[in-house]
């Protein structure tokens, strides 16, 4: 779908184990996807399921295969991948800041970890991801009625930590995306 030129697209720069399969991203596939994203001027959203993915994204950027500044999303809470663990989360932030100081980052928690990752990310000065793709519940007993309900929950955390919610125009500026004509 990259020839359709979306503004952003997910890019997993390495493989890892998921609960019942290997999520395989061969070096050849990663290089091809990165080339296509450069060709179509698509900003990659690097999905980091493992520490090695942060290092790989930085290496690809240094080689000119990914346009800087990077946007890296720490995906936590997938069984057999990166655990939702606060010291690990803090280490990932420190590692990314050390290796790519101009990078933007985001925390994404899968399932019951979503709210916790939303709060950690907002409190730490990063961005956060929420939505039904990763989690279908507001809490243990309540299904989320919509993506909007999960977004409202994350926005309430922004207010708690005195972090303004970006408008869509501000979000495009933060991400380095062109404003529409």
Backbone as CSV, one residue per row, in Angstrom:
resi,resn,N_x,N_y,N_z,CA_x,CA_y,CA_z,C_x,C_y,C_z
1,UNK,0.803,-1.198,0.000,0.000,0.000,0.000,0.854,1.274,0.000
2,UNK,2.169,1.133,0.094,3.034,2.307,0.168,2.929,3.216,-1.058
3,UNK,2.694,2.677,-2.268,2.526,3.581,-3.414,1.345,4.550,-3.268
4,UNK,0.437,4.286,-2.322,-0.672,5.213,-2.073,-0.210,6.436,-1.269
5,UNK,1.041,6.427,-0.822,1.699,7.549,-0.164,1.003,8.033,1.114
6,UNK,0.789,7.138,2.080,0.293,7.647,3.366,1.363,8.534,4.001
7,UNK,0.974,9.397,4.897,1.949,10.259,5.562,2.920,9.445,6.412
8,UNK,2.399,8.407,7.076,3.210,7.549,7.932,2.816,6.100,7.710
9,UNK,3.747,5.203,8.054,3.475,3.765,8.001,4.351,3.084,9.042
10,UNK,3.822,2.025,9.618,4.581,1.258,10.607,5.730,0.524,9.944
11,UNK,6.850,0.463,10.650,8.000,-0.288,10.180,8.619,-1.011,11.364
12,UNK,8.513,-2.312,11.357,9.192,-3.140,12.357,10.541,-3.504,11.770
13,UNK,11.606,-3.133,12.466,12.946,-3.278,11.902,13.630,-4.570,12.328
14,UNK,12.885,-5.467,12.945,13.450,-6.751,13.344,12.346,-7.734,13.665
15,UNK,12.744,-8.956,13.890,11.805,-10.026,14.209,11.709,-10.226,15.711
16,UNK,10.642,-10.878,16.127,10.506,-11.288,17.525,9.401,-12.329,17.636
17,UNK,9.333,-12.922,18.785,8.301,-13.922,19.041,7.032,-13.248,19.518
18,UNK,5.920,-13.679,18.969,4.606,-13.312,19.474,4.076,-14.536,20.221
19,UNK,2.910,-14.443,20.839,2.448,-15.579,21.643,2.411,-16.920,20.907
20,UNK,2.014,-16.924,19.646,1.896,-18.220,18.961,2.548,-18.251,17.579
21,UNK,3.421,-17.297,17.307,4.120,-17.294,16.022,5.337,-16.379,16.094
22,UNK,6.195,-16.517,15.098,7.326,-15.605,14.959,6.884,-14.461,14.057
23,UNK,7.051,-13.248,14.537,6.765,-12.058,13.754,8.039,-11.738,12.995
24,UNK,8.122,-12.246,11.777,9.367,-12.226,11.017,9.477,-10.993,10.132
25,UNK,10.580,-10.297,10.297,10.916,-9.145,9.472,12.382,-9.287,9.091
26,UNK,12.625,-9.943,7.971,13.999,-10.215,7.543,14.712,-8.910,7.205
27,UNK,16.041,-8.897,7.297,16.781,-7.691,6.911,16.453,-7.233,5.489
28,UNK,16.249,-8.183,4.576,15.915,-7.812,3.192,14.554,-7.119,3.121
29,UNK,13.578,-7.622,3.870,12.255,-7.002,3.888,12.335,-5.600,4.498
30,UNK,13.040,-5.473,5.607,13.176,-4.175,6.270,13.839,-3.174,5.334
31,UNK,14.928,-3.574,4.657,15.603,-2.673,3.717,14.669,-2.255,2.586
32,UNK,13.911,-3.209,2.033,12.996,-2.892,0.939,11.910,-1.923,1.403
33,UNK,11.311,-2.196,2.575,10.277,-1.295,3.082,10.837,0.100,3.347
34,UNK,12.031,0.164,3.932,12.663,1.466,4.192,12.911,2.214,2.875
35,UNK,13.392,1.509,1.850,13.604,2.136,0.534,12.297,2.675,-0.038
36,UNK,11.243,1.878,0.075,9.941,2.305,-0.438,9.432,3.534,0.323
37,UNK,9.662,3.568,1.629,9.215,4.718,2.415,9.980,5.973,2.024
38,UNK,11.264,5.829,1.757,12.032,6.980,1.265,11.530,7.410,-0.109
39,UNK,11.322,6.444,-0.973,10.877,6.711,-2.346,9.559,7.496,-2.365
40,UNK,8.629,7.131,-1.478,7.312,7.759,-1.473,7.177,8.844,-0.391
41,UNK,8.292,9.218,0.230,8.312,10.258,1.260,7.321,9.952,2.384
42,UNK,7.404,8.737,2.902,6.556,8.284,3.993,7.409,8.234,5.258
43,UNK,6.911,8.833,6.324,7.637,8.797,7.595,7.372,7.460,8.281
44,UNK,8.434,6.703,8.588,8.230,5.436,9.287,7.939,5.658,10.770
45,UNK,6.994,4.899,11.252,6.753,4.796,12.685,7.435,3.492,13.082
46,UNK,8.616,3.609,13.684,9.392,2.430,14.046,8.729,1.750,15.228
47,UNK,8.296,0.512,15.043,7.707,-0.250,16.136,8.807,-1.080,16.777
48,UNK,9.185,-0.691,17.995,10.260,-1.378,18.715,9.652,-2.372,19.701
49,UNK,9.756,-3.641,19.348,9.289,-4.718,20.214,10.426,-5.265,21.069
50,UNK,11.644,-4.748,20.865,12.831,-5.290,21.505,13.906,-4.204,21.494
51,UNK,14.849,-4.269,22.414,15.931,-3.288,22.473,16.719,-3.231,21.166
52,UNK,16.937,-4.383,20.555,17.703,-4.411,19.305,17.030,-3.587,18.215
53,UNK,15.724,-3.423,18.276,15.008,-2.655,17.256,15.356,-1.172,17.341
54,UNK,15.613,-0.675,18.541,16.037,0.724,18.684,17.412,0.897,18.030
55,UNK,18.325,-0.008,18.350,19.662,0.068,17.767,19.603,-0.071,16.247
56,UNK,18.782,-0.972,15.750,18.669,-1.172,14.308,18.104,0.066,13.619
57,UNK,17.106,0.694,14.214,16.530,1.905,13.616,17.572,3.018,13.534
58,UNK,18.352,3.180,14.591,19.398,4.203,14.588,20.442,3.885,13.523
59,UNK,20.848,2.616,13.404,21.814,2.227,12.365,21.266,2.497,10.968
60,UNK,20.000,2.157,10.737,19.400,2.412,9.423,19.358,3.906,9.119
61,UNK,19.094,4.712,10.131,19.078,6.154,9.940,20.481,6.673,9.605
62,UNK,21.483,6.195,10.320,22.866,6.617,10.050,23.315,6.214,8.650
63,UNK,22.765,5.106,8.139,23.092,4.650,6.783,22.284,5.390,5.722
64,UNK,21.391,6.274,6.148,20.567,7.024,5.209,19.363,6.248,4.706
65,UNK,19.072,5.119,5.320,17.932,4.305,4.888,16.625,4.747,5.541
66,UNK,16.723,5.468,6.656,15.559,6.052,7.319,15.848,7.527,7.523
67,UNK,14.875,8.340,7.201,15.026,9.776,7.337,14.933,10.176,8.813
68,UNK,15.856,11.002,9.253,15.824,11.532,10.612,14.967,12.806,10.617
69,UNK,14.406,13.164,11.742,14.489,12.475,13.012,13.559,11.264,13.056
70,UNK,13.997,10.274,13.796,13.216,9.048,13.935,11.990,9.268,14.815
71,UNK,10.975,8.447,14.569,9.804,8.364,15.449,9.708,6.901,15.864
72,UNK,10.010,6.616,17.142,10.090,5.239,17.633,8.990,4.999,18.651
73,UNK,8.282,3.917,18.442,7.212,3.531,19.353,7.636,2.285,20.119
74,UNK,7.694,2.393,21.435,8.022,1.244,22.287,6.736,0.451,22.492
75,UNK,6.661,-0.733,21.904,5.476,-1.576,22.035,5.741,-2.551,23.172
76,UNK,4.978,-2.408,24.237,5.215,-3.198,25.435,3.991,-4.015,25.806
77,UNK,4.249,-5.185,26.367,3.163,-6.019,26.865,2.745,-7.133,25.938
78,UNK,3.446,-7.316,24.818,3.174,-8.459,23.946,3.900,-9.657,24.558
79,UNK,3.166,-10.710,24.826,3.779,-11.897,25.416,4.953,-12.363,24.545
80,UNK,6.066,-12.697,25.162,7.307,-13.166,24.530,8.119,-12.040,23.890
81,UNK,7.668,-10.804,24.026,8.422,-9.667,23.487,8.757,-8.744,24.662
82,UNK,8.778,-7.437,24.439,9.153,-6.487,25.479,8.074,-6.440,26.568
83,UNK,8.442,-6.714,27.812,7.445,-6.664,28.883,7.071,-5.221,29.219
84,UNK,5.912,-5.061,29.809,5.502,-3.752,30.311,6.103,-3.619,31.706
85,UNK,7.323,-3.098,31.739,8.120,-3.016,32.956,8.717,-1.618,33.029
86,UNK,8.456,-0.886,34.117,8.867,0.522,34.204,10.375,0.712,34.084
87,UNK,11.229,-0.061,34.779,12.672,0.148,34.583,13.113,-0.111,33.133
88,UNK,12.493,-1.085,32.473,12.804,-1.344,31.064,12.368,-0.157,30.206
89,UNK,11.172,0.342,30.450,10.650,1.507,29.744,11.614,2.691,29.891
90,UNK,12.027,2.972,31.122,12.952,4.082,31.367,14.276,3.866,30.637
91,UNK,14.752,2.630,30.611,16.006,2.318,29.907,15.858,2.541,28.405
92,UNK,14.711,2.191,27.838,14.478,2.406,26.412,14.510,3.895,26.076
93,UNK,13.900,4.726,26.927,13.917,6.172,26.705,15.356,6.676,26.744
94,UNK,16.088,6.270,27.775,17.480,6.705,27.927,18.320,6.254,26.735
95,UNK,18.122,5.034,26.292,18.880,4.501,25.164,18.583,5.282,23.889
96,UNK,17.319,5.531,23.624,16.966,6.284,22.416,17.519,7.707,22.484
97,UNK,17.404,8.358,23.629,17.934,9.723,23.764,19.444,9.754,23.560
98,UNK,20.125,8.725,24.033,21.582,8.663,23.876,21.970,8.429,22.426
99,UNK,21.272,7.519,21.745,21.634,7.138,20.379,21.075,8.081,19.312
100,UNK,19.917,8.656,19.573,19.252,9.537,18.592,18.575,10.675,19.355
101,UNK,19.361,11.651,19.801,18.813,12.701,20.668,17.655,13.493,20.066
102,UNK,17.569,13.545,18.747,16.493,14.308,18.120,15.239,13.464,17.849
103,UNK,15.274,12.192,18.208,14.136,11.300,17.937,12.946,11.648,18.820
104,UNK,11.773,11.449,18.265,10.531,11.497,19.031,10.200,10.056,19.416
105,UNK,9.503,9.882,20.542,9.147,8.522,20.944,7.730,8.486,21.496
106,UNK,7.229,7.281,21.509,5.851,7.018,21.908,5.810,5.688,22.645
107,UNK,4.948,5.580,23.626,4.745,4.304,24.302,3.402,3.721,23.927
108,UNK,3.398,2.420,23.660,2.166,1.713,23.312,2.071,0.450,24.147
109,UNK,1.013,0.341,24.911,0.784,-0.853,25.720,-0.294,-1.710,25.105
110,UNK,-0.052,-2.993,25.092,-1.003,-3.937,24.503,-1.895,-4.499,25.609
111,UNK,-3.188,-4.602,25.314,-4.146,-5.173,26.260,-4.227,-4.359,27.531
112,UNK,-4.197,-5.060,28.646,-4.362,-4.400,29.941,-3.217,-3.450,30.264
113,UNK,-2.164,-3.467,29.491,-1.021,-2.576,29.713,-1.203,-1.188,29.086
114,UNK,-2.266,-1.010,28.312,-2.412,0.240,27.565,-2.481,1.462,28.468
115,UNK,-3.339,1.443,29.461,-3.499,2.607,30.329,-2.192,2.917,31.064
116,UNK,-1.522,1.893,31.548,-0.264,2.078,32.260,0.785,2.724,31.345
117,UNK,0.902,2.243,30.098,1.866,2.824,29.156,1.468,4.235,28.756
118,UNK,0.169,4.481,28.623,-0.285,5.850,28.361,0.225,6.773,29.459
119,UNK,0.046,6.374,30.706,0.444,7.231,31.828,1.961,7.372,31.905
120,UNK,2.699,6.277,31.792,4.164,6.365,31.827,4.671,7.319,30.752
121,UNK,4.140,7.190,29.543,4.613,7.993,28.413,4.322,9.468,28.607
122,UNK,3.114,9.769,29.005,2.732,11.172,29.198,3.543,11.773,30.340
123,UNK,3.690,11.047,31.437,4.446,11.541,32.588,5.918,11.773,32.235
124,UNK,6.456,10.955,31.339,7.880,11.047,30.976,8.157,12.044,29.851
125,UNK,7.111,12.692,29.339,7.320,13.709,28.309,7.273,13.201,26.882
126,UNK,6.839,11.963,26.697,6.737,11.413,25.353,5.315,11.472,24.835
127,UNK,5.094,10.744,23.781,3.774,10.650,23.172,3.197,9.287,23.524
128,UNK,1.914,9.106,23.263,1.296,7.834,23.606,0.353,7.382,22.508
129,UNK,0.132,6.098,22.474,-0.770,5.508,21.487,-1.890,4.819,22.252
130,UNK,-3.080,4.975,21.754,-4.226,4.311,22.357,-5.186,3.914,21.257
131,UNK,-6.045,2.979,21.557,-7.053,2.599,20.579,-7.384,1.121,20.614
132,UNK,-8.452,0.800,19.919,-8.980,-0.561,19.912,-8.066,-1.569,19.231
133,UNK,-7.115,-1.115,18.416,-6.205,-2.059,17.775,-5.399,-2.827,18.824
134,UNK,-5.058,-2.158,19.921,-4.203,-2.756,20.938,-4.958,-3.210,22.181
135,UNK,-6.157,-2.695,22.403,-6.871,-2.943,23.643,-8.358,-2.676,23.425
136,UNK,-9.210,-3.556,23.907,-10.648,-3.379,23.698,-11.398,-3.033,24.983
137,UNK,-10.670,-2.776,26.076,-11.323,-2.542,27.363,-10.949,-1.193,27.973
138,UNK,-11.920,-0.604,28.666,-11.646,0.562,29.503,-11.078,0.111,30.841
139,UNK,-11.576,-0.999,31.331,-11.058,-1.627,32.543,-11.390,-3.112,32.465
140,UNK,-11.051,-3.836,33.508,-11.214,-5.297,33.510,-12.637,-5.747,33.147
141,UNK,-13.622,-4.949,33.550,-15.017,-5.354,33.383,-15.777,-4.612,32.290
142,UNK,-15.146,-3.633,31.647,-15.877,-2.772,30.716,-15.224,-2.744,29.345
143,UNK,-15.978,-3.175,28.337,-15.503,-3.036,26.963,-15.523,-1.564,26.579
144,UNK,-14.531,-1.136,25.851,-14.509,0.244,25.357,-15.573,0.379,24.271
145,UNK,-16.444,1.365,24.372,-17.480,1.519,23.356,-16.945,2.032,22.024
146,UNK,-15.728,2.633,22.049,-15.184,3.239,20.827,-13.728,3.604,21.046
147,UNK,-13.057,3.913,19.946,-11.714,4.485,20.042,-11.773,5.814,20.794
148,UNK,-12.829,6.584,20.557,-12.960,7.895,21.193,-12.901,7.785,22.715
149,UNK,-13.500,6.757,23.281,-13.479,6.583,24.731,-12.056,6.364,25.238
150,UNK,-11.250,5.618,24.487,-9.861,5.394,24.872,-9.035,6.665,24.694
151,UNK,-9.335,7.440,23.664,-8.645,8.713,23.447,-8.993,9.691,24.572
152,UNK,-10.251,9.735,24.963,-10.663,10.610,26.071,-9.931,10.239,27.348
153,UNK,-9.734,8.961,27.583,-9.019,8.503,28.774,-7.556,8.988,28.734
154,UNK,-6.915,8.879,27.566,-5.533,9.360,27.427,-5.475,10.882,27.560
155,UNK,-6.449,11.590,27.018,-6.477,13.052,27.129,-6.618,13.481,28.590
156,UNK,-7.372,12.732,29.376,-7.499,13.036,30.804,-6.141,12.901,31.500
157,UNK,-5.339,11.935,31.073,-3.991,11.797,31.636,-3.123,12.995,31.254
158,UNK,-3.287,13.493,30.033,-2.539,14.690,29.619,-2.873,15.855,30.550
159,UNK,-4.137,16.001,30.870,-4.546,17.073,31.779,-3.922,16.852,33.159
160,UNK,-3.936,15.635,33.645,-3.366,15.310,34.956,-1.900,15.719,35.033
161,UNK,-1.156,15.523,33.961,0.277,15.831,33.941,0.579,17.185,33.293
162,UNK,-0.465,17.978,33.099,-0.319,19.314,32.526,0.423,19.284,31.195
163,UNK,0.048,18.309,30.373,0.587,18.159,29.022,-0.551,18.471,28.044
164,UNK,-0.458,19.526,27.297,-1.554,19.827,26.371,-1.672,18.762,25.280
165,UNK,-2.891,18.503,24.887,-3.147,17.590,23.775,-2.922,18.369,22.487
166,UNK,-2.121,17.814,21.607,-1.811,18.494,20.344,-3.032,18.504,19.429
167,UNK,-3.202,19.608,18.721,-4.179,19.636,17.643,-3.615,18.782,16.501
168,UNK,-4.411,18.497,15.507,-3.886,17.711,14.392,-2.780,18.473,13.675
169,UNK,-2.882,19.812,13.616,-1.837,20.601,12.972,-0.539,20.530,13.779
170,UNK,-0.654,20.639,15.101,0.528,20.536,15.964,1.143,19.140,15.885
171,UNK,0.293,18.118,15.830,0.802,16.748,15.723,1.603,16.580,14.436
172,UNK,1.113,17.126,13.343,1.846,17.042,12.075,3.189,17.767,12.185
173,UNK,3.205,18.904,12.869,4.451,19.637,13.047,5.430,18.848,13.928
174,UNK,4.950,18.295,15.028,5.793,17.489,15.922,6.406,16.316,15.157
175,UNK,5.615,15.694,14.313,6.070,14.515,13.566,6.875,14.870,12.312
176,UNK,6.953,16.151,11.988,7.696,16.565,10.795,6.956,16.242,9.515
177,UNK,5.641,16.248,9.571,4.832,15.965,8.384,4.381,17.287,7.767
178,UNK,4.323,17.349,6.443,3.871,18.604,5.819,2.407,18.895,6.142
179,UNK,2.098,20.178,6.248,0.712,20.572,6.458,-0.022,20.453,5.121
180,UNK,-1.263,19.992,5.149,-2.002,19.892,3.885,-2.279,21.271,3.287
181,UNK,-2.370,21.306,1.973,-2.589,22.587,1.275,-3.983,23.104,1.510
